[in-house]
Amino acid sequence: MAHVLKFSNKDDEISYWKERSKEFEEKAQEIENEYEEFRESSSTLEKELEKSLEQSEQSFREMRTKCNRLTFDLDNFRVSTVS
């Protein structure tokens, strides 16, 4: 059931609605500020994750190259010991 507001005069009603309006504006500003902080921290985190991913991919490429080189060396060693 909805609560019906009753005011003793128009000035009280105007004051009430002005105050409610102010409360909503403040809450909207607070939410906007929180959203902006979230957006900035998300952007920072995204950049950090991208950098970490790039480093991991580079490390993986280096390890793959090293593994290929060692495999080649092992194959050469095997060939030289059989001969």
N, C-alpha and C positions, 0 to 999 in steps of 0.2 A: 504494500500500500504506500502510495506516495505521500510524502510529508508536505503539507500546504503551509507556506509561509504567510504570516499575517503581520502587518506593520501598523503602528498606531497613526503614522502620517507618511506623506510622500517623501519628506526629508530623510526619515529613518530608512525607508526602502531604497532611496538613492544611495545613502551611505553604505547600506548593506551590500548593494550590488557593486558599488565602486570598490569596496574592500575585497569582495569575492573576485572581481576582475583583476585587482592587484595581485592577489594570491595566485591566480592562474598564470598571470604574466611572469611572476617570479618562478613558479614551478616550470613553466615553459623554458625560461632562460637557464634554469638549473639543468634541465634535461638537455638542452642544446649544448651547454658547456661540457656535460658528461659525454655527450656524443662526440664532440670535437676531440676531447681527450682520448676517447676510445679509438677514434679514427687515426689520430697521430700515433698512438702506441701500436696500433695494428700495422700501420705503414712502417714503423721502425722495426717491428718484429718480422714483417715480410722481407725487408731488406737484409736483416740478419740471417734469416733462413735461406734466402737466395745466395748470400755470400758463403754460408756453410755448405750449401749444396754444390756450389762451384768448386770449393776447396775439396770436397769429398770426391767429386768427379775427376778433378785433376789428380788427386792422390790415387784413385782407381786406375786412371790411365798410366800413371807412372809405375804402379805395381804390375799392371798387365805387361807393360814393356819389359820390366825387369824379369817377370816370369817367362816371357817369350825368349829373352836373352839367355836365361839360365837353362831353359829347355833346349835351346840350340847348343849351348855349351855342353850339356849332358850328352846330347846325341853325338856331338863331335868326340867327346871323351870315349863314349862306347865304341864308336867306329875306330878310334885310334888304338884302343886296347884289344880289339878283336884282330886287328891287322898284325 
